[in-house]
Amino acid sequence: MTAPVAIVMGSQSDWATMKCAADALDKLGVAHDVRIVSAHRTPDRLVAFAKGAEAEGFKVIIAGAGGAAHLPGMVASMTHSLLSIVQMPAGIPVGTLAIGEAGATNAGLLAAAILATTDPALTERLKAYRSAQSEGVAERPA
């Protein structure tokens, strides 16, 4: 079975940030596939990925690019599932999260939450993750 989540980025330099999405998915036991598909330097690769994403079995795509927003926007225009970008025209909806590591981490968690709507075991893992977060917050400052 293909991983349900694809994580795509524009270049190797984006991996330091996008790895946070992969790490969040790893913590929850969600398989993912990570690829570099530059909108500017490998446009044919981007088009092939986006047009083939559904056939490959991806249910959610997390796209991030450090230098420009073209990658997430182009992927969004050719797919049905994407979490990525701030500015998109009406009719191409995307889930938008913060820039940087916090946004990438939350993209992974949001992808897991979407998949959990049809995966009871993942739902339980998410509940345990959130419970552990709550338990990790001190009641008073040290």
Buried (B, 14 or more C-beta within 10 A) or exposed (E): EEBBBBBBBBBEEBBEBBBBBBEBBEBBEBEBBBEBBBBEEBEEBBBEBBEEBBEEEBBBBBBBBBEEBBBBBBBBEBBEBBBBBEEBEEEEEBBBBEEEBEBBBBBBBBBBBBBBEEBEEBBEBBEEBEEEEEEEEEEEEE
